[in-house]
Amino acid sequence: MKHIIYVAILTVALVSFGRQQSVAQGADAAAEQEVRQTIEKYRTALLQRDAATLERIWADDYTFTNGAGEIHSKADRLANLKSGATSLDSISEEEDMKVRVHGNVAVATSRVTIKGQYSGKQTSGQYRSIHVWVKGAAGWQLIANQLTPVVAK
């Protein structure tokens, strides 16, 4: 009889754990979808030079490392955008983007082809891209991203 009670307790514990796992996976899938939608808004805002949208998407302590290794703050990026020094003609994804969610932080990686300029410098080419997003009261915000040129072998 004791054996049956132990098995029943273990079964209940495992079912409860399985449900928690399922709920967590569902939350991560929903968060991943939110991040993907925010990235699409971000790319559209970059292409349209929509400073108001980018100001909301970029966190106040946002940092961008461009393909030349230069670091720019949110203020730098907005100034470059408003002056025309940053102007993108196209951003196309060359492989499926991977988004990993860890609580209120998400990391997105992909390979993109960009045509245009950053900070007055031509930047057309293929890049590895990494975005770090944080979810706060205002939704998902980009806190850091980096572009690394893909060098042909």
N, C-alpha and C positions, 0 to 999 in steps of 0.2 A: 504494500500500500504506500509506504514511504517513497518507494521508487517511482510510482505513478505521480505522486505529488511533486517530486523533484522534476520529473519530465514535463509536467504541466506548467510549472513555474518557469522552467527554461524555455519552453515553447512560447509562452506569453512574452517573455523578455525578448526573444528573437523576433517575434512578430512586431513588437513595439519598435525595436531597433530598425527593422526593415521599413516600417512606415516612416520613421524619422528620416531615414536615408532617402526614401522616395520623395518626401516633402522637400528636403534640401536640394535634391537634384532638380525638382520642378522649379524651385526658386532660382537656382543657378541658370536654368534654361531661360526663364523669363528675364533675368538680369542680362544674360548674354544677348537676347533679342533687343532689349532696350539699348545696350551698348552699340550694337550693329546699326540700329536706327539713328542713334546720336552721331555715329561716325558718318553716316550718309548725309545728315544735316550739316556736319562739319565740312565735309568735302564740297557740298553745294555752296556753303557760305564762302569757302576759300575761292572757288571758281567765280562766284558772283561778287567777290570783294565786299561781302556783307559784314561790315565792322560791328554793327549792333549785335548780330547773332554770335559772331566770334567772341565778342566781349563777354557774353553770357557763357559760352562754351569753355573758354580758357579760364582756369582758376586764377585767382589773384597772384598766386606764387608760381604760375606756369613757367616752364622752361622748355625752350626748343633748341635742339642741336641740329643744325643743318648739315647738308652733305659735305660741306667744307670744314666741318668741325667747329664752326662758330656757334656760340651760345647767345640766345636772345630771350629776353623777358616778354611778358605779355605786352608791356608798354612799347617795347621795341617792335614787336610784330604788328601792333596796331598802327604805329607811326609809319612803318614800311608799307603797310597796306593802304593807308590813307594817302600817302605820297605817291603811290604807284610803283615804288621800288619792289614791292612784292605783287606779282601778277601771274596767275596760273591760267594756262589755256586748257589744260586737260590733266586729269588724274585717272589712270586706268589700272585696275587690279590685274596682276599677271598670274596670281594663284589664289586659291581660297584663303581668306583671312581666317586666322585662328584667334579665338577669343577665350581667355581663361578667366573665370570669376573666382575671387577669393573674398567672400563677405561683401564689403562695400568697395572693394578694389577690383579692377579688371585690367588685364593686359592683353592688347591686341597686336598681333604680328602679321605682316604680309609682305609681298613684293609688289611694288607699284612702278608704273612708268609715269613720269611727270614731265610736262612740257610747260615752260615758263621761266620765271625768275624769282629768286628770293633775295631780298636786300640788294637789289640792283644787279645781281649776278645770275647769268644763265644757269639753269639747273636741269635742263632736259636730260633725261636718261632713266635708267632703271635703278631703283633703290630698295633696300630692305627698310621696312618701316616698323617702328615699335611705338605704341601709344600706351600710356598709363592713365587710367581713368579712376576717379573716386566719386562715389555717390554720396551726396549730402542733401540738405534741405531743398536745394535748387535743382536736384536731379544729378545726372552724370556730368562731371566736368573733367576736362583734360588737364592734368597737372604736369605732364612731361611727354615729349615725343622726340624721336630722333630718326633722321634719315641717314642711311649708310649707302654710298654708291656701290652698285654691283659691277665689279670689274670683269670684263670679258677675258676668258683664258685663251 
